[in-house]
Amino acid sequence: MDAFTAGLLQRIKTTEDDLTKARETGDDFLADVEQSELDDLRRLAAEHGVRISTTTNA
């Protein structure tokens, strides 16, 4: 796995975790921000053929 792929997958995992925490604490604004970031990261992964396993139903 190259550095780009590893970094992207790590960012996706971190963002998923942050999104879960925001939802659990009821921080709707932060959840929206994290969801947008996650959407962007997933789009970037798709554009570069990086397969991701989705752990968050977002």
KALINQUI-V245071 format. One record per pair of residues at least 24 apart in sequence whose C-alpha atoms are under 6 Angstrom apart, sorted by sequence separation. I is the first residue (numbers start at 1). J is the second residue. If there is no record, write none. Layout:
# KALINQUI-V245071
[[I J] [I J]]
This chain:
# KALINQUI-V245071
none
